[in-house]
Amino acid sequence: MEAVVAAEARRLPRVSGFAEWPGGGTPKEEGKSLRKRVPRSAHALLDLDASRPDAVAAVEESNRGRIPELTPIRVGRMAATPFAFLRGSAGLMAYDLARTPMTRMRAQICGDAHAGNFGLYGDARGGLVIDLNDFDETLHGPWEWDLKRLAASLVLAGREAGADEDTCRRAAHDAVGAYRRTMRLLAKLPVLDAWNAIADEELVSHTDAHDLLGTLERVQEKARANTSGRFAAKSTEPTEDGGRRFVDAPPVLRRVPDTEAAAVATALESYVTTLSEDRLPLLARHAVHDVAFRIVGTGSVGARSYVVLLLDHRGESLVLQVKEARPSTLVPHLLTAGFEAPAAEHEGRRVVLGQKRMQVVSDILLGWTTVDGRPFQVRQFRNRKGSVDPVALAADQMDDYARMTGALLARAHSHSADPRLIAGYCGKSEELDEATATFAVAYADRTEADHAALLAAVRAGRIAAEVGV
């Protein structure tokens, strides 16, 4: 009988950028060992110190550098509800999170992962993907910050929706549980399978979010009709040369002077250089017809944001959004927490690369540019986008939505942080879920107090607010 001889491995040089074989150490054990330094139960802590900024002063500070006449609209939107206040106060929450326990493990984080920043958008083939969809604050930071912001936002959204306190707490608890279980699942998969995991109907099944199916189907139906063409049909009018131009709809949409429009249009030349070369023929078959200013979001109000109307040879519309990319409000708080936070080479580039690091599928026209010395990100506008409004969910859907968003967040973090490491820390028990839910309820209470302070300041005339815009 012939002896079996083991083949000797070829001796190849160490290749920079690749792992060693066999791998040294166990990421799961490394993550698990961090529990000794930062027990999972410690994440329940919310210890606000006396030097914490006044909520109104924090809002005023966050308005610096924005267009002054638009900041009352931003304040008015934040004053609408406690959940809306949280949406516009990522910097204030980062101040608080910088003073909470942290494992020091870092990932590419959204920086503003509240429950309203998840949604549907179209891929290049016309399909719809569910994922995080706002990355203005993205950077390399503590994964817990995203998870705690999501959990606290779910409590606030549930309260606004009229859910009882147990339901609100359970939503926060289950979001963390889904994050933890999804990270464990990704840690067990082959790396390519985990990397390419796309959020679709299988995610709904994985997170046992079946009560959400009807809501998601309705959102998908609306998203498919939410296109550049539909927006342009409502927001533009024909011109004498056969083109189209935007129609004023103040204060949300307004035409801009020719010099301002020309500056934005000219900036698209450098934007094109940030795209993959295979995208260039697509844009080369469109002509730039008009530029308008358009207000967006809650936290983004007051930043410079334009829509650019492009038409193809048939007169069909493609609209790009050219949105100012301000420095992430998390940066000074990362420094306070002892992390390195190098200045971004270009804030638009930071946003775009952060988005691509967190999403499996990104907008094929995502890029960046500079207009009059200010950094901007560029993306498709109304790219079949749709979202679930968390404050409009029925009480029995809050848990489902929480589990879905928790799973999405885990998948997004796993692109830049080894899921074995985070899964090792999170473990199998519900200790982290319980602790973070406790934090979330306490932070929701704090946000309601901050919101009340903002309302009082508006009524007293300390800060201007334009309500209902």
N, C-alpha and C positions, 0 to 999 in steps of 0.2 A: 504494500500500500504506500502510495507516494506521500511524503511528508508535505504539510502545508507550510509554506514559507511566507512570512509577513513581508509585504513590500515596504521598503524603507522610504520615508517621505523625502521628497526633493528638498534640498537646502537652498532656500531663496533668501535674498536680503530683506531686511525689514523695510516695508513700504510705508512711507509717511501718509497719514490720513486713513489707514486701515488698522483694524484690530490685530493683535497678536494671536497666534494659534499655538497651543491651546490658550484660551483666555486665562488671565491671572485673576484670582479672587472671584467672589460671587456677588454681583450687584444686589441680589435679593438679600443676602446676609448683611451687606453693607447698609442697606436701607433699614433693615430690622435693627441693627445696632444703634441707629440714631434715636431709637425710642428711649434709650437710657439717658441721653442728653436732653431730648425734648419729648417727654411722654405725650402720647396722643391726647390724653385728657387735658393737657395744658392748653389746647386750642380753644377751650371754653373761655379763656381769660379775655376780658375787655377792661383794661385799666386806663381810663382817661385821665391824664395828668392836668394839673392846674394851668399849664402853659398852652393847652389846646386852643387853637384859634377860635374866636367867636364865629359862629356859623355865617353871620351876615358879612363879617370882615373877610371870611374865606371866599364867599361869592364875589365880593368886590375885587379881591385880589385875582380871582380867576377871570375877571372881565378885562384885566389889563391887556392891552395890545389888540383888543377887538374893536370893531367899528362902533364908536360911542352911541350913535343913534339906534343901533340894533340891540344893545345890551338890555334895555327895558323889556324887549320881547323875550330874551333869554330868561330874565328874572321872572317874568310873568309865567313862562312855561314851567320853571322850577317851582314856583309857588302854587301850582295847581294841586299837587298832592305830595305826600311824603315819598312815594315811589318816584315821582318826577323829580323831586329834590335830589334823591340818591343818584338818579341818572346824570344830573348835571354837576355832581360833586365828587368825582373820582379822586381829585386831589386831596380833599378833606378826609376821605376814607383812607387814602394811602398814608396820610399823616398818622391816623390811628393804627393802621395795620403795621406800620414801621415800629410800633411799640408793643407788638404782640409776639408770642413765641414763634420761632421759625426754625425749620430743619436746616436751612442754608442750602438746600437743593434748589437749583434754578432750572427754569425752562423758558422758552419763548412764551410769554403770557400776553393775553389780550389787554390786560390793564383796566378793562372796563366790562368785565364779563357779567353784567347784570342780566336778568331774565328777559329783557326786551332786546338784547343784542344777538339773538339767534334767529335764523330765518331761512327761507328758501331763496335760491337764485338759480339761473340757468347755466348749464355747461355748454361747451362748444357744439354739442350734438343735439341741443334742444331739450335735454333731460333736465330734471330738477334735483338739486342737492340740498340737504339740510345741514347747516353748519353755523358757526360763529360768523358774523357778518359786519363787524365794526372794529377797526384796529387803530384808531387815532392815537391811543395811549400805549400801543404795544412796545415791549422791550424785553430784554432778558432779565427775569426777576423771579421772586419766590412763588412757586406754584400755589402755595396756600392762599395768596392774596386773591387770585382769581376765584378759587373755590369758596372762600368766605364772602366775597362780594356777591357771587351767585346765590349763596344760601340766604344772606340777609335780604337780597332783593326779592326772593321768593316769599319770604314772610311778609314783606310790605305789599307785594302784589296780591297775595292771598287776602290780607286784611282789606285792601281796597276793593277786592272782588266780593267781599262780604262773607268769606269763609271764617269758621270759628278758629279759635287759637290753637286747638289741637291739630287741625288740618294744616294750618300755616307752619307750625313747628315740624309736622311730619313731612311736609314738602321739602323743607331745608334738610332734614335728616335723610330723606330718601335720595335727594340729589347727591349728597356726599356718598351714600351707599352705592349708588349707580356709578359714580366716579371711581370708587375703590374697586368695585367688581369688574368694571370695564378695563381698568388698568391691569388687574390680575389676568384678565382674558388676553389682553394684548401682549403681556409679558410671556405668555405660554405659546403664542403663535409663532410660526416662522417669521423672521423679520420683515420680509417682503409682503406677506399677507397682512401683518399688523400695520405696516406703513401705508398700504393701499386700501385699508378699510374705509369704505365710503358710507356715509350716513344715508340710509334709505329705509325701505320698509322692514328690512331685517333688523335695523336698530330698534324700531318700534317693538318688534317681537322680543328682542334681547332684553329690553328694559321693561317689558310687560306693560306697555303704554297703549293697550288696545282701546281704552276709552277715548283716546285722542284721535283715533282714525278718522272719524267723521269730521272733526275740526280740521285736521290736516288736509283732508280731501277738498274741503271748501277753500282753504287757503291756497292749495295747489291750483285750483280752478281759477282763482283770482290772479295768481302769480303768472300763469301762462298768458293772461291778457295784459299784464303790466309791462308793456314794451315801450321802447323809444318811439315807435311809430304812433302808438296811441297817445303818448304824452305830447308829441309834436302836433298831432291833429287837433288837440285841445288848446295848445299853448302858442301856436303860430298862425300866421295868416299869409296868403300868397302875395308876392311882390310883382311888380310890372315885368321884370325880366324872366318870370317863370319860376323863380325860387320861392323861398319862404323866409319869414322873419318872426321873431318872438313878439308877443303882444303883452304890454304891461298888465300885471295883475298884482299891484302893490298891496301889502309890503313884501309878500312872498317872492314874487317874480317881477323884475323890472329891467328895462332896457338900460344899457350903459353908453356913455359917450364913445364916439368913434375911436378916440385915442386909447381908451381902456380896452375896448373890444379888440383893437389891433394888437395891443400888447399880449392879450391872452392868445389870440390866434397865432401870433409869431412864436410864442412859447411852445406851441405844439411841435415845432421843428425839433427842439431838443428832446421833447417827450418821445418822439418816434425813435430816437437813438437808444432809449431804455427798453425797447421792445425786442423780442426775438425776431430775427430777420424774416421768418416765415409769416409774420403778421403784416409786414409792410405792404404787400400787394393788396391786401384787404383795405387798408386805409387809403392807398393810392387811387382806389376806385371811388372815393368819396371826395366831395368838394366842401370846403368850409363856407357856410352861408351866414351865420349870425352867432352872436354871443350875448348872453343875458346874465344878470346876477340872480341867484336863487337861494333863499334861506333854507337851511336843512337842520333837522334834528332838534335836540334840546341843549346838550352840552356844546354843540358846534355852532349855535347861533352867535352871530357877531364875527365869526371867522369869515374870510373872503371865500366865496364859493360861486362858481360860474357853471352855466350849462352852455355847451357849444353844439350848434346844429350843423350836422353834416348831411348831405344828400348824395345819393348815387345817381347813375345815368337815367334811372326811371323816376327819380324824384322821391324815392323811398328814404325814410329818415333813419339816421343813427345819431344818438345824442350822447356826448361825453360830458362827464362831470369833472371839472377842474377845481379841486377843493384845497384850500390852504392847509398845510400840514404844520401845526404848531408843535413846539417841543412837548414831549410827554410830561404831564403833570406829576408823574410818579418819580421822575429823576431825582429831585432834591430829597425825597423820602427814602429812596434807595440808599443814597449817601448817608442819611441819618442812621439807617439800619446797618451800615457798615459794608455795603456792597459797592463794587466798582460800577460806575455809570458813565462811561466815556461819552463825550459829546458826539452826536450823530453827524456823519459826514454830510448828510442832506436829510431833512426831516421827512420829505416825501419818500425818499428811498427807504428810510427806516420803516415807515408804515407799509410800503409795498412788500419789502422783503420779510417783514414780520408776518404779514398776511399769508404770504406764500409758504412760510415755514409752518404755519398752523393749519392751513386748509389742505385737503387732499386735492380739490379742484378749485382753481382760482379763475377769475375773469381773464380771458385771453388778451384783453387790451389794457391790463393793469400796468401803469408806469408812473413816471414822475417828471416834473419840470420845475422851472423857476420863472416867476412873473414879477418884473420890477423888483428883483432882489429878494423876493419871498419864495420859500419852497412850497410846492403844491404836489398833491397826488392826482393822478388822472385815472378814470375808470369809466366803464359804460354806465349810463344812467338808465334806470328802469330796465335792468337786464332780467326780466321775468322775476322780479323780486316779490316776496311775500313773507309775512311773519304772523305768528300767533301772538295776539295781544294777551299777555299773562293776566292782566287785571279784568279781562272779559271772560275768563274761564269759569266753568262751573266748579263747585267745590270738589266734586268727584273726579275732576280732570287735573287738579293741581298736582297731585302725586305723580300722575303720568308725565306731565310736562316737566316736572322736576327731575324725574329719572332720565328722561330723554336728554335734557340739557346737561345733566351731570355726566352722562356717557359721552356726549359730544365734546365736553371740555376735556375729559380724560384723553380722548383720541387726539385732540389738538395738541395737548401738552406732550403726548408720547412721540411726536415728531422730533422734538429737540431735547427731551430728557429720556433716559433709558427707562422704559416702563417697569423693568425688573427692580430698579432702584426705588421708585415711588411705591410700587406694589409691595415691596418688602417692608417699607415703613408703614403703609396703611394697614396691611395685614388682613386677616379674615374676620375678626370680631367687629362689632359695631361701636367700638370705643371712640374712634375718630368721628363717626356719624353723630353720636350723642353730643360730643364736645362741641362740634361745629354748629349743631342745631342750637345749643345753648348760647353760643356766641351770636348766632344769627338773630335770635329773639332779642337779646340785649342790644344789638346794634340797630335793629329795627326800632326799638324804643328810643334810642338816641337820635336816630334820624327823624322820628316824629317830633321830638323836641326841637331839633335844628330847623325843621320845616316851620314849626310854630313860631320860632324866633324870626324867621324870614318874613312870615306873614305879618307879625307885629311891626317889623321894621318898614314894610311896605305901607301899612296903615298909618304909621307915624310919619311917613314922608322921608324916612332916612335913606331909602333906596327906591329908585323909580322902577315901576313894573307896568308893562302893557299886557293886560290879561285877554285871553281868548284869541290870540293871533297864532 
